Amino acid sequence: MNNSTVTLETITRSSALLTADAIEWARDNLEYLNSGNNLLGTSTKLEKGSDKFSSYVLYLQPADKVAARTLCPMAELSGCKEACLITSGRLGMSNAQAAATRRTVLMLIAPDYFEEKLLSEIDKAERKALKTGIPALFRLNGTSDINFAHIIDQRPDSMFYDYSKLSAQLRRASVRHNYDVTYSASMYSERSKYELKLAVLRQDKIAAAFNTKGLASDAIGTQGLYSFDTTDLRHLDPRATIGSLTSKGSNKAFRALEDTKVNSFFVTSANVSEFNSIIARG
C-alpha cells in the first residue's frame, strides 16, 4: 500500500462517513491504516470446516460503531448491537478490534483501494485453492449486514455466503449461483419476529442464537436443533434447515438475567414457546 493512500486530508474530506471517535482514531493511526495488512481472516468455527473448504471472512466494526451510517440496518430492531460477536472471543481482543476498525475506515474513506485489495485477496485464496485442491469460501459480512453484490458479481467463480437479518440479502442470494445466505433470527421485537415468520414461510435456512453456552447449569438448551456451532459451511445445508448457535462471550450472570426476557435477541426460557410456535408454521 502506498503511504499516501490515506492521508489526513483524506480523513478530513471523508469525515461525514465516520463517527467522531473513528475520525480521531484514524488520525492517530495513520501509519497502521496504510500498513497493507490483510482484510480477510478466519475464525475457530470456520477452521472446523477446513477439511472441506478454506474459509475466509471479513470482520468489520458493526452497526454505527465506526460508520456514521449503520452497517447493520436491523441492529436496533433485532437487539443484537450489544450481543454482537465482535466483542466475543478473539474478536474481542484489542488487536482484533483495531484490525476491524482499520478495515471499516478503509472501506468507508478509501473504497477504491478497499475493493481492489479485497478482490486481490480473493484471487490469492483461489490460487491457493487450485494448488491444494481445497476450495475457497468467502463470508464478507462477518460482523456487518451490507450489500457486497458488486464484489460477488466480479468473482462469479468464487463461492460466497452470509448470515443476514435483511430480506434483501436473501433476495440477492436467490438470483446468484455463487451466494448463499442464512437468515439470522431474533426474538427481540415484533418486527424481528415478523421477519422470522416470513423466513419460515419462504423456507429459508435459519440460524437462531440460544441463551446458552451448552452448560448443564444453563436454564435453556438448544431444543434439539441442528448445531450451527460445529461448522460454518452453511451453503451445504438443505433449504429450510433451522439450526442453533450458542451465546458467545457471555457469563452465567448475564445468561441468568437474559433468560427472563421475552424480548431478546436470543431464544430464552421466556420466549422459547413463541419461537417454537413460529418455526413450526408453514
C-alpha positions in Angstrom: 0.0 0.0 0.0 1.3 3.4 -0.9 2.0 5.6 2.2 -0.2 8.3 0.7 -3.3 6.1 0.1 -4.9 7.5 3.3 -3.8 11.0 4.4 -5.0 13.4 7.0 -6.7 15.2 4.1 -8.4 12.0 3.0 -9.8 11.6 6.6 -11.0 15.2 6.7 -12.6 15.0 3.3 -14.5 11.8 4.2 -15.2 12.8 7.9 -19.0 12.7 7.3 -18.8 9.0 6.8 -17.2 8.3 10.2 -18.2 8.8 13.8 -16.3 11.4 15.8 -14.4 8.7 17.7 -13.5 6.9 14.4 -12.2 10.2 12.9 -9.9 10.7 15.9 -8.8 7.0 15.8 -7.9 7.3 12.1 -5.9 10.5 12.6 -4.0 8.8 15.4 -3.4 5.6 13.5 -2.5 6.8 10.0 0.6 4.5 9.7 -1.5 1.5 10.7 -4.2 2.4 8.2 -1.6 2.3 5.5 0.1 -0.9 6.7 -1.3 -3.1 3.9 -2.4 -5.8 6.3 -4.9 -8.4 5.0 -8.6 -7.6 5.0 -9.7 -11.3 5.1 -9.1 -13.5 8.1 -10.6 -16.7 9.7 -12.1 -17.9 13.0 -12.1 -21.0 15.1 -15.6 -22.1 13.8 -14.5 -21.5 10.2 -11.4 -23.6 10.7 -13.6 -26.6 11.8 -14.7 -26.9 8.2 -11.2 -26.5 6.8 -11.0 -30.2 5.8 -13.5 -29.5 3.1 -13.1 -25.7 2.4 -10.6 -23.0 3.1 -12.8 -20.3 4.6 -12.1 -16.6 4.6 -14.1 -13.9 6.5 -14.2 -10.1 6.5 -14.8 -8.7 10.0 -15.8 -5.0 10.1 -16.9 -2.9 13.1 -20.7 -3.4 13.2 -23.6 -1.0 13.1 -22.6 2.6 13.9 -19.5 1.8 16.0 -17.3 3.3 13.3 -19.6 4.2 10.4 -21.8 7.3 10.7 -24.5 5.4 8.8 -25.1 1.9 10.3 -23.7 -1.1 8.6 -26.4 -3.3 10.3 -29.8 -1.8 9.4 -31.7 -4.3 11.7 -29.4 -4.0 14.7 -31.7 -1.8 16.7 -34.9 -3.8 15.9 -33.1 -7.1 16.4 -31.5 -6.2 19.7 -28.1 -7.5 18.5 -25.8 -4.5 18.9 -24.7 -5.4 22.5 -24.7 -9.2 21.7 -22.6 -8.8 18.6 -19.9 -11.4 18.3 -17.3 -8.6 17.6 -17.0 -8.3 21.3 -16.5 -12.1 22.0 -13.6 -14.5 21.9 -10.6 -13.5 19.8 -12.6 -10.7 18.1 -13.0 -9.0 21.5 -9.2 -8.7 21.9 -7.7 -5.2 21.3 -5.6 -6.2 18.3 -8.7 -7.7 16.6 -10.7 -4.7 17.4 -8.1 -2.4 15.9 -8.0 -4.5 12.8 -11.8 -4.4 12.4 -11.7 -0.6 12.8 -9.0 -0.3 10.2 -10.9 -2.4 7.7 -14.1 -0.4 8.3 -12.4 3.0 8.0 -10.7 1.9 4.8 -13.9 0.7 3.3 -15.6 4.0 4.0 -12.9 6.5 3.1 -10.8 4.6 0.6 -13.4 2.5 -1.2 -11.4 2.0 -4.4 -8.4 0.7 -2.6 -10.5 -1.4 -0.3 -12.3 -3.1 -3.3 -9.0 -3.6 -5.2 -7.4 -5.1 -2.1 -10.4 -7.4 -1.3 -10.6 -8.7 -4.8 -6.8 -9.3 -4.8 -7.1 -11.4 -1.6 -10.0 -13.4 -3.0 -7.9 -14.1 -6.1 -4.9 -15.1 -4.0 -7.1 -17.5 -2.0 -8.4 -19.0 -5.2 -4.9 -19.6 -6.5 -4.1 -21.4 -3.2 -7.2 -23.5 -3.7 -6.0 -24.6 -7.1 -2.7 -25.7 -5.6 -4.2 -27.5 -2.6 -7.4 -28.9 -4.1 -9.4 -27.4 -1.2 -12.0 -24.9 -2.5 -12.1 -21.4 -1.0 -15.2 -20.0 0.6 -15.8 -16.3 1.4 -18.0 -14.6 4.0 -17.9 -10.8 3.6 -20.4 -9.9 6.3 -18.7 -11.5 9.3 -19.9 -8.7 11.6 -21.9 -6.5 9.3 -25.0 -6.7 7.1 -24.4 -4.7 3.9 -24.7 -5.3 0.2 -21.5 -6.7 -1.3 -23.1 -7.7 -4.6 -20.7 -5.6 -6.5 -17.8 -7.8 -5.2 -19.7 -11.1 -5.5 -20.6 -10.3 -9.1 -17.0 -9.6 -10.1 -16.0 -13.1 -9.0 -18.7 -15.4 -10.3 -16.5 -18.5 -10.0 -15.9 -17.9 -6.2 -18.4 -19.1 -3.5 -19.7 -16.5 -1.0 -22.1 -16.9 1.9 -23.5 -14.8 4.8 -25.9 -14.7 7.7 -28.3 -11.8 7.5 -31.3 -10.2 9.1 -32.3 -8.5 5.9 -34.8 -9.9 3.4 -33.0 -8.0 0.7 -29.9 -10.2 1.2 -31.9 -13.3 0.8 -33.3 -12.0 -2.4 -29.8 -11.2 -3.7 -28.8 -14.7 -2.9 -31.8 -16.2 -4.7 -30.6 -14.8 -8.0 -26.9 -15.6 -7.7 -25.5 -19.1 -8.1 -22.4 -18.2 -6.0 -24.1 -16.6 -3.0 -25.8 -18.4 -0.1 -27.5 -16.6 2.8 -28.8 -17.9 6.0 -31.5 -15.8 7.8 -30.4 -14.7 11.3 -33.4 -14.9 13.7 -34.2 -12.6 16.6 -37.0 -12.6 19.2 -36.3 -9.0 20.2 -39.1 -7.1 18.6 -42.4 -7.5 16.8 -40.7 -6.5 13.6 -37.9 -9.1 14.0 -40.4 -11.8 14.9 -42.4 -10.9 11.8 -39.3 -11.2 9.6 -38.6 -14.6 11.2 -42.1 -15.7 10.3 -41.6 -14.7 6.7 -38.3 -16.5 6.6 -40.0 -19.7 7.8 -42.7 -19.3 5.1 -40.1 -18.8 2.4 -38.3 -21.9 3.7 -35.1 -20.1 4.2 -32.2 -21.6 6.1 -32.5 -20.0 9.6 -29.9 -19.6 12.4 -31.2 -18.9 15.9 -28.9 -17.9 18.8 -29.9 -19.5 22.1 -29.1 -18.1 25.5 -26.8 -20.9 26.5 -23.2 -22.0 26.3 -24.2 -25.6 26.4 -23.6 -25.9 30.1 -25.7 -28.1 32.4 -26.3 -25.0 34.6 -27.9 -23.1 31.8 -31.7 -22.9 32.0 -32.3 -23.5 28.3 -30.9 -25.9 25.8 -30.9 -25.8 22.0 -34.2 -27.7 21.7 -32.6 -30.5 19.6 -32.0 -28.3 16.6 -29.1 -28.9 14.2 -26.0 -27.2 15.7 -24.5 -24.4 13.6 -21.6 -24.1 16.0 -19.8 -27.2 14.7 -19.1 -25.7 11.3 -19.8 -22.6 9.2 -20.4 -24.4 5.9 -24.0 -23.2 5.6 -24.1 -23.5 1.9 -24.0 -27.3 2.3 -27.2 -27.3 4.4 -30.5 -28.1 2.7 -33.1 -25.4 2.2 -35.4 -24.8 5.3 -32.7 -26.1 7.7 -33.1 -24.4 11.1 -30.0 -24.5 13.3 -28.9 -23.3 16.7 -26.0 -21.1 17.8 -24.9 -20.7 21.4 -24.2 -17.4 23.2 -20.6 -16.3 22.7 -18.6 -14.4 25.3 -21.3 -14.5 28.0 -21.1 -15.4 31.6 -23.6 -17.2 33.9 -24.9 -14.0 35.5 -25.6 -12.5 32.1 -27.4 -15.6 30.8 -29.5 -15.9 34.0 -30.7 -12.3 33.6 -31.2 -12.7 29.8 -33.2 -15.9 30.3 -36.0 -13.9 32.0 -36.5 -11.6 29.0 -39.3 -12.2 26.4 -37.8 -9.5 24.1 -34.3 -10.7 23.5 -32.1 -11.3 20.5 -31.6 -14.8 22.0 -34.1 -17.6 22.3 -34.6 -17.7 26.1 -36.7 -19.6 28.5 -39.2 -16.7 28.4 -39.7 -16.8 24.7 -38.9 -20.3 23.6 -42.6 -21.3 23.3 -43.3 -18.5 21.0 -40.1 -19.3 19.0 -41.2 -22.9 18.6 -44.6 -21.8 17.5 -43.1 -19.5 14.8 -40.8 -22.1 13.4 -43.5 -24.7 13.3 -45.6 -22.7 10.9 -45.5 -23.3 7.2 
